[in-house]
Amino acid sequence: MSPRPENTDLSQPALPTASTATAWRTLGRTLRPQKWQIIWASLITLASSAAAMLPSFAIGILVDALGSNDPYPTVARCLLAIAASLACGAALAWYARVLYAKIAEPAVATLREDAVDHALNLESGILERAGDGELVSRVSDDSRLISQAVAWLLPAFLSAITLLVLSVPGLFTLHWVLGLSGMIAIPMYWLSLRWYLPRSAPLYREEREIMARRTNTFLNAFHGRVMLHSQGWAHAQVDALERASFDSRSVADRVFRMLTRYFARNNRAEFITMAALLTAGFFLVRADATSVGAVTTAALLYHRLFDPISEVVTLFDMVQEAGIALRRVTGVLLAKRRKPRRTLSVPSELSSSRGLVLRGVSHHFESGAAVLSGLDLFLADGQCVALVGTTGAGKSTVARILSGIIEPTGGVAVLDGKQLISYEMTSLRENVALISQDAHVFSGTVRDNLTLGAPAPCSEVQLQEAIGTCHAQWINDLPQGLDSMLGSNGHQLTSHQQQHLALVRIAVLNPRIVIMDEATAEAGSRNSRELDKAANALTKDRTTLIIAHRLSQARSADRIIVMDHGEIIEDGTHWQLLAANGKYAKLWRAWEG
């Protein structure tokens, strides 16, 4: 039986979560440009709530009119007033919701874009430790909750509060005893909230975090599905996903149980208060202190509050959940960004150099663990260099430093006599491009995917030249060719095609130097020759650094560099290193055997 992977849970520390005050300040700043729209929408909501109260008073008048000698004119007027108020209230409520939706979506989109922009500029390693699922959960599920809260919660809350504020004085205008009877509910609702709030916040926070871990586990399984099946580890990842789903179900069940108890307390308050109103009304009418119509109005006013009060109660539930979501999205903005790049002088002997140079480069993680130590490397123009070594030797770190993705913690990385960090990113990508094993397909057309990052618009001829260079004729064989849609709602590419597409994208960009970090590592033996052919055509007569996953790739390189524990231990051609009978020779014999 194949061994299980060491870590099937694959859970990483989450991104930070902002404080409640910081989160609401951030949302306030995002909404501030739309303050006049918010005020106008609030006024419309208030008018809608006022219109919703009129039928209760009209029915009370109608009840009293039925005992008169000629009730028909009054009944007709009351029915017209009820119909008009209902129509007006519904129209105003609809208009308010439309206004709030127009306010919410741009604001939440801005917040989401800021979070993604910040995430793309995080300090190296933070997002990797948090996991893709954590960020996806925050900018999708959590952003959706915030959008719903602003678009639906705010108008509903204002409508409910307005009805509460207007109904309590309305009860007192009918009779002070009816007013006092209606106020019995206030302390009962308050006690219910005092029970609910301390229990709900931790539970909702736990729910959001568990959902993020479940998303992360699923994405890890999806991205590594080929390796998991080939190694026989799929069952282990399925077990991990089942555990994550079970945790999600468990916390959802606990939330439901808490809400059931919460709503039961509110229903008890509604029953007691309505009973008190009707009892008080009975004795008031019997004593001729008020009319049946007034008691009817009081009962309807309070009954009309059932839905708003239930909404307010439910809104506290939504506020708690949306508040946690807002704190998580805002937390992305608080994560540590890349430090301002250092400005170190270039050694005089490198100021006139041509090509990529690392001089005395060292690098370490935030934990302090060293990855590279005093590394010197030179890539001459037109040279193909293969970098080999066991897992953890530091190969990918070298690739990321040479491509300008991360800055070394010590030493300098130089391109054509200038530090890499002094180049604008657009200019740097015209000179140096990285192809990693994590090929990604963006939602859009094939053309959009190929021209992503191109410094200038690309003609059909340029795209076809790049396709021909990389032997990717299958692109033209797609249903709409270059205009075929890719992504979740379009044509689904295989792992091999995704990596092939990434090679064509680099051919379109046409950089001077190409760094290939195991760019054909996961294609599988059936397609590896096709990808190797494309990679060889792409890198022909071009300065290339290959992080070799298969030693057959290294064999044809002009020069092979062997790394171990962050240091270069061997450097030479394939035959020179075999003759030296060192680390590379052992790796080669193991590869052949």
N, C-alpha and C positions, 0 to 999 in steps of 0.2 A: 504493500500500500504506500502511496506517495506520502511524504511527510507533510504535515500541516505547516502553513506559514507561521512564522514566529508571532506575528501580531495580526490576529484576525479582527480585532475590534477596530483598529486603525483610528482611534479617537485622539484628537489633538486638542491642546488648550485653545479655548475660544478667544476671539477678539474681545477687547474690553467692552464693558457695558457702562454707558454714561449715567451720571446721577439724574434723578428726576428733574431737578432744577435746571441742570445743563441741557437736558433734552427738550424741555418746554421752551427754554430761551432760544434754542436753535430753531424750533418750529416757529416761534414768534418772529424771529428775524426773517425766516423764509416767507412768512405770510404778510410781513409789514408792507411790502409794495402794493398789496391788494386791500389795504385797510378800508378804503372807501367802498369797494365792492362788498366787503364783509358787513360794513354798517348798513348799506342798502339792503342786503339780503336779510340782515337781522330785523330791520323794520318791516320787511315783507312778512317775515315769520311771526312777528308780534301781531300784525294785522290779521293774519290767518288764524291765530289762536283766539283773538277777540271775536272773530266771526264764528268760531266753533262754540262759543258760550251762548250765543243768542237763542238757539233752539230751546235750551233749558228754560229760559225766562218766558219764551213764547208759549211753551206747553203749560207752564204754570198759569199764565193769563188765560189760556184756552180752557183749562180745568175750571177756573173760577167763573168763566163766561157761560159755561154749560148750565149753570144754575139760574141764569137770568132769563127774563121773558123772551128776549130776542137775541139769541147767541150767534146767529149766522154771520152777521157782518164781522164780529170779533173773531170768530173761527176762521173766516176767509182771510182776514188780515194776518192772523197768526200763521196760517198755512203758507201764505205767500212769503212772510218773513222767514219762516223755517227753510223754505225752498231756496230763497235768495241767499241766506246766510250759508247754507250748505254748499251751494254752487260757488259762491265767492270764496269761502274758506278752502275748498278743494283746489280752485284755480290758483289762489295765492300760495298754498302749500306746494303745489307742483312747481310754480315759478321759483319759489325759494330753493327747492331741491336742485333745480337746474342751475341756479346761481352758485350754490355751494359746490356743485360738481365742477363748474368752471373755475372755481377758486381752488378746489382741492387738487385736481389732477396736475396742473402746472407746478404747484408748490411741492407736491410729493415727487414729481418727476425731477425737479431741481434737487431735492434732497437725495434722491436715488443717484442722480448723476454725480453729485458731489461725493457721495460715498464710494462710487465706483472709481472716480478720478483719484480719490485719496488712496483707495486700495491699491491702485496701480502704481502708486508712488510710495508705498510702505517700505520700511527698512527691510533689506533682504532677509528672507527667512520667516518673517512674521506670518505672512499669508500662507506659506507652506505648512507652518506648524498648526495654524488654525484649520486649514483644510478648505477645499473648494466649496464643500457643502455649507460651511458656516457662512461664507460670504453670499452664496446663492440664496440661502434662507433669509438673510437679512435684507437683501435688495429686492427680493421677490415677495415671499410670504409676509415679511414684516412691513414692507412698503405698502402692500395691498391692505393690510389692516389699518395703517395710518390713513390711507386714502379713503377707506370706508368710514373711518372715524370722523374725518373732517367733512366729508360730503354728506354723511347721514346722521352722525351723532350730534353735531353742533345744531342743525335746525331742529332735530327732535328734542334736544335738551332745552333749547330756547322756547319751543312750543309748549313743552311740559311745564317749565318754570312759569311761563306767562299764565297758563291756565291755573296753576297753583296760586300765584300771586293775586289774580283777579277773582278766583273762586272763594277764597277765604273772606275777603271783604264782602263779597256777594252774599255769603251765608249770614254775615252779621247784619247786612241791610234788611234781610228778610226777618230775622229775629236774633237777638243776642244769645238766646239759649241754643238756637240752631248753630250759631257760629262757634260757641264753646263745645258743643257736641262734635262738630266736625274737626276741632283741634285735638280731640283725643288721639287721633292717628299720629300726630307729629312725634310725641315721645316714643311711640311704638316703632315707627319707622327709624327713628334715630338709634334706638337700641339694636334694631336689626342691622343697621349699617355698622355699628360699633362691633358687632359680632363678625360681620362679613369681611370688612376691609383688612384687618390684620392677617386673616387666613388666605385671602385671595391673591395678594401681591406675590408672595413667595411661590404659590402654586402656579400662577401664570408664568412667572419667570422660569420655573422648572420646565413647564410645558414647552415654551419657546426654545429653550436650550436642548431639550430632548429631540424636538423636531429637527433642529439644526444638525444634531448628531446623526439622526436617521438619514437625512438628506446626504450628509457627508459619506456615510457608509454605503449608500446606494451609488453615489457618483464614483467612489473608489472601486466598487465592484464593476460598474459599467465600463470605466476607462481601462480596467485591467482584465476584462473578460477573456481576452485571448490567452493571456498568460495563465489565468486561473484554470481554464479548461485544459490547456496543454499540460499543466503540472498536476492536474487532478485535485486542485485546491478549491474548486467551486463550492463544494459542500460546506467548507469552513466559512466561506464568505456568506453563503446562504444562512448559516447558523447565526452569524453576526448580524445580518439584516433582520432575521426573525427576533433576535434579542432586542434590537433597536425598536422594531415595530411593537413588540410586547410592552416595552417601557413606555412608548407613546400611547398605547391603548390604556395602560394602567393609570397614567397621569390624567388622561381624558376622562376616565371613569371617576377618579377622585374629584375632578372639577365638576362633573355632572352631579355627584352626590352632594357636594358643597352647595351648588346652586339650588338643588331641590330643597334642601333645608332652609336656605335663604328665602326662597319664594314662599315656602310654607309659613314663615314668620310674617311676611308681608300680607299673605292672604288672611291670616288671623287678624291682623290690624284692620284690614278692609271690612271683614265681617263684624268685628266689635263696633267699629265706628258707624257703619251703616245701621246696625241694630240700635245704637244710641240715638242716631238722628231720627229714625222712625218712631222710636219710643217717645222721645221728647216731642216730636211733632204730634203724636197722638194726644198727649196730655195738653199741649198748647191749643190744638183745635177744639178739644173738649172744653177748655176754659175760655174759648172765644178770644184767645190772645193772638191768633193768626188764622189765615185761611188754609183750606186744603190745597189750593193752588200754590201757596207759598211753601208749604211742606213738600209738595210735589217737586217744585223748583229746587229746593234744597237737596232732596234725595237725588234728583237728576244731576245737579251740579257735582255732588260728591261721586255719584256713579260715573259721571263723565270723567272724573279724575282717575278712575281705576286704570285706564289705559296709560294716561300720562305718567301717573305714579309708577306703574309697572315699567314704563319706558325709562323713567329716571333711574329706577332700581336696576333695570337691565343695562342702562347706560353706564352705571358704575362698573358693571361687569365689563362692558366694552372699553371704558376708560382705563380700567386696570390692564386689560389685554393690550390695548393700543398703546398705553403708556410704556409697557415693557417693550413692545415692538419699537417704539420711538427711541427708547433708551439704547436698544441694540443697534439700530441704524446710526444713531448719533455716535455710538461707541466706535464705529469704524472711523469717524472723523477725528477721534481722539487717539487713534493708534499712532505709534511712533513712525513718522515719515523719515525718509532718507536724510541723513545729515548733510549739511552744506558741503559740497565737495572741497577737498583740500587743494591748495595751490602750492605745489612743490616745484622747485626749479628742475629743469631737465639737465642731467649731466652733460658737460660740454661735448664729450665724445659722441653723444647721441643726438645732439641738436641738428646735425646734418645727415642723420641716418635715413635710410629709405626702407620702409617695411614696418612690421610689428615687432616691438621689443618689450620684454619684461626684464627689469633690472632690480635684483634684491627684493623681489615681491614676497610678501608674507600675508597671510589672511587667517582670521580666526572667527569663530562664532561668538554670539553674545555671551554664551556660557564660559568663554575663555579657551575652549578647545581649539588647538591650532590645526588648520587645514593645509596651509602651505607655509614653507619656511625657507627664506632666502633663495627664491627660485629665479634663475636667469634663463631667458629663452629668446631666440631670435628667429623670425620667419622672414626669409629673403623673398623678394619679388619672384613670382612664378614657381615657387617651391611647394611641393606637396609633402606635408609632414603628418605622420600618424602618431597619436598619443595613446599609449596602451598602459595597462596596469590593472590590478585587482580592484574590486569595489571598495570605495573609500580612499583611494590613492590621491584624490584631489583633481582628477581630470576635468570633471564638469565645472569645478570652481575656476580652473584656468580658462576654460572656454567662456565662462560668463565674464571674467575680468577682461579678456582680450576683445570681447564684443561690446564692452562698455556698459554691461547691465549692472555690475557691481564694481565698487571701487576697492582696491586692495587696502588693507589696514596698514600695510607697510610697503615701501618701495614705490616704483613708478611703472606705469604702462604707457608706452610711447608709440605713436603712429606718425611716421614721416617727420620725426624731430619734434613733434608736439605731443603733450600729454593727451591721452584719450579723453580725459574729463574736460578738456578745454574745447572740444568739438561740440557744436550744436548737434542734437540727435539726428536731424534730417541729413546733415552733412556727414555724420559718422556712418549712417546706414547706407549712404552712397558708396562708402569705402569698405565697410565691414558689415557682414550679415551673418546671423547665426541661424542654423536649422537644428532644432532639437528633436528628440524622439517623441515629444508630446505635440504632434501635428494637430492643428485645430482648424475646423471648418466653420466659417462664420455664416450666419443666415443671410442669404442674398444669392445673387447669380454667380456663376463660375467666373465671369468677367470681374465682378466686384472682388471676389476672393483673390484673383491673380493680380489685380492692380492695387491691392491694399498696400499702402506705404510707398507706392511709386512716386517719385518727385514731380513727375509731369504726366499729363494724360497720355495714354498708350494707344497707338493705332492698332487696327486689326492685323496689320503686317507684323508688328512687333510681338503681338500675342502669339501669332502662328509660328513665328521664328522660335519663341521660347518653348512652345509645345513641341516643335520639331526637334529642338536641341535635346530635350529631355525624353524624347520618344514616348510622348503621352498622347498618342492619337485617339485613345479612348475618350478624351475630353470632347473631341469633335463628333464622336459617335453617340453622345448623350442626346436625348430627345430634342432639345433646343440648342445643342452645342454650347457655346459660351454664354448663352442667355438662359441656360437651365438653372432652375432654382435649387439651391442646396440648403441644408439645415433641417430642423425638426419638421418643417412643413413642406420640404422639397425632396429632391433626390437624395437618397442615403448612400454615402460612399463607404466602401470597405476600408479597413485599416490600411491596406496597401495603397489604395487610391488616395487616401488622405495624405499619406507621406509623399506620394508621387506629386500631388497637387502642391505641396509645400516646396518641393524642388523646382517646379515650374514657376512658382511665385518668385523664388530667388533669381531664376533666369530672367524674369521680367525686370526685376530690380537691377540686375546686372552689376553687382558690386565688384570691387577690385579683389577683395579678400573674402573667402567663404570659410566659416567655421561650422563643422558638422558634428554635433554632439549626439552620436549614435542615431543619426537621422534615418537609418534603415534597419534599426535594431529589431523592431517588433513586426516586421512584415511577414515573417515565416519563410521557411526554406523554399516554398513553391514560388514565391514572388521576389525573393532576395536578389536573384540574378537580374531581373528586370529593373529593380531599383538601383542596384549597383551600376548597371549600364547607364541609367539616367544620371546618377551621381558622378560617374567618370566623365560623361559628356559635359556636365555642368562645370566641373572643376578643371577641365583641360586647359592648360596654359594660364591658369589662374592660381594665385596664392591660396593655398588650402591647408587648413588644420582639421584632421579627422580624428575624432574621439572614437577609436575602433572598438566595436563590439565583437566583430568577428576578425580574427587575425588574418584572414584572407584579404581583408581590406588593407591591412597594414603592409602586407608583403609587397604590393605594387607602389608604395610610397617612395619618394626620393630619400626620405629620412624617417627613422623611427625613434621616438623618445619614450623611454620606459620610466614610469613614475611609481613610487612606493612611499607611503606615509608622508605625502606632501613634498617630496624631493625628487629630483631627476637623478636616476641611478645608472642609466645607460642611454647612449645616443649614438646612432650609426645607421647603416643600411641593413636590410634584412640579412644579407649574407655575413656582414661584419658581426652582427649581434649573435648569429648562430655560431660563428667561429669562436666568439668570446665565451660561449657556454655559460652564460649568466642567467639572470631572471627571464629575459625574453626567450632564450633557448628552452627553458623549462616550460614556459607558457606555450611555446610552439609545439613541443613534443606532446603536451597534454591536449592541445587542440587537434593535432593529427591523430592521436591515439583514441 
